[in-house]
Amino acid sequence: MLDFIGKSVNRIDAAAKVTGKARYPGDINFPHQATMKMVFSSHAHALIRSLDTSAAQALPGVLAVLTARDVPCNEYGIISRDQPVLCGPGSVKPFTDRVRFAGDKIALVVAEDEAIAEAACRLIRIDYEDLPVLDDPLTAMQPGAPLLHPQTRSNIFFEDHIRKGDVEAAFEKADVIVTTEYRTPAQEHAFLQPEAGVSYVDDGGRVHVITSGQWAHNDQNQIAHALQIPLENVQVSYAAIGGAFGGKEDISVQIALALAALHLHRAGHARPVKIVWNREESFIAHHKRHPFIIRAKWGAEETGRLTAAQIDIIADGGAYASSSAAVLGSAATLAAGPYFIPNVKIDACAVYTNHIPSGAFRGFGSPQVTFAAEMQIDKLAEKLGLDPVEMRMRNVIHEGELSAVDSPLPQGISIEKVIRACATKAGWRETDTGWQRPKGGPDKQVGLGFSAGFKCFGIPPDTCWATVEMYGAEAVDKAVVRFAGADMGQGAQTVYAQFAASALHIPLDKVEIINADTDQTGDAGSASASRLTFMSGNAILAAVNLAQAAWDKEERPAIGRVQYHSPEIPNRTGSGQPAHPNFGYGYTAEAVKVRIDEVTGKIELLEVICADDVGKAINPIQVKGQIEGATIQGAGYALMEDLKYEQCRLRTRSLTTYMIPTIMDIPEKMETLILEEADPNGPYGARGMGEMPLVTFAPALASAVHDACGLWIDSLPITPERFLREKQIE
């Protein structure tokens, strides 16, 4: 019997990618296609008094210039539709006559080639009337602050409040209290392939958009809504995707492409329309990781037991809502860490500013709050004279204990095992008196830090469709799996094939994957929240069972189609509300060793040990790749990635000024510890794990810096400049 579960099989798309046969959106061309360019706002907050496109339209080779008046329903958004497709006068939708960040889209130019389109963009005249700029969420949230969205009552557009026990009474009895303000930055996704796509209208009037993203069916819905056409008249299909990390969840070029193609079709000279954003356009126009301000007050007994945590989270949501509500909801429930704390008070809010919108990014709010929580644990441990691992071990949450939202976590809590594995590998020893860190070497500029964390996976109540078709006479010659979950480079399609091949006991090369096409697949939900392996496995295995039953009845082809529903989650005690966020969690711990040059401030990564409970490693080599990739992305976030604004205009607009890790920044030694504590609901026990290793890197790094030089640095990234500045202040 063939079984591919737990095997490091080669990716099914590997050959196509290394030989150049795989086609990304930028590689796709049609005969007689036109080129589209966008006009982006150069102002952070302004009314558009007038928009003169006449010179651009008169330029030879220009096929169309589209503005807000050409958008039938000028709104979109992944959760709430608060963002105009195009900003400017003439739209029926109110308050779309203004720009709210330097990067808002104002006009589309469709031309014979890119040079003509760019020249036409420069000919468009825009009359701006500047409005007050809000570059700080603390200012923006104050009563009387100018409203970015005049139809709202406040720039605070999302709030979450968590209460458990009596925090004030607990602080009065606490033996030690630590109070700190932490700040975490925005982060650019820096995926390899910038946003791109091509669109055309077929002879039947259907709009086809070939692009890349993270949720084809949601793209389809938003295109149909903005253009006010039936959903069935829109097809979205994804070409190969060169990375996303959450950055392609939101609409970028999809609606604009469909609008332009449909306009040309209705004007009687239908042509495919293509756009490829350059790196600067990608920088200024797509959302970033939320910057957080976190005010944390934690208390503990002299025994080291945590007694209370009060956490205030203020997120800079930027100009539009994007997925802020989901990010902040997740962050709030994770802010107290994977610990049992009897008294918790958490207040979280997202605030509109004139920065680039904030949205989904790998970790989804968890890296920010984990940085604060783990720093608080380290500081309490130091005040109490406890080893940082021992402090964590005395407080980790166990089965049945109530989490911060006053409900127990799902079964399968493994944080204690993960901490034990990582700490042991890093040199900690468990003694009769508790855990003890390894003794330092002769180099006083070397430090060792530790952190632990958890993150939910899935988007409850979560659903996805899967279809499995079995072809053959007596034996199965081929199985076709139709599943829409986007493969952004993480190897998801290979895992889909492994599930199907193992369940059907057929060779892997007999499985064909039809992926991310709204015409050929059911809605599988977003390729985000570390959900795809868990959701796809359960859906595909259920579809296999139905197809096998049809095969046994001699139906040819035998087809099974299933909508899988995620497990139910309990309600918050006494609230009637779900214990957000989730039905499943992944657990991780990380140890980081650094060397610091206290003259230059340079921090060198010497060693990283990352332990992750993945439930079941369906494809171990891909799991290892995910862990190492997330770790390095976490290193970039913690050490160097630093978006800079000036009056809300982005200054770091390219990879020459925005630093991301290169091969020269990889730690000298990386060790990956894969634990397999089965999730009771996961396919073969698998848990979501794609985001978890990023979550814990920054606090482990900051802990290592403190161990090396005694300096607590409470803001990220810890660049050489920040290190030297903090050292001077101390």
Summary of the structure (lengths in Angstrom):
residues: 730
radius of gyration: 26.1
end to end distance: 65.1
largest distance: 83.4
contacts: 2789
relative contact order: 0.13
helix: 29%
strand: 27%
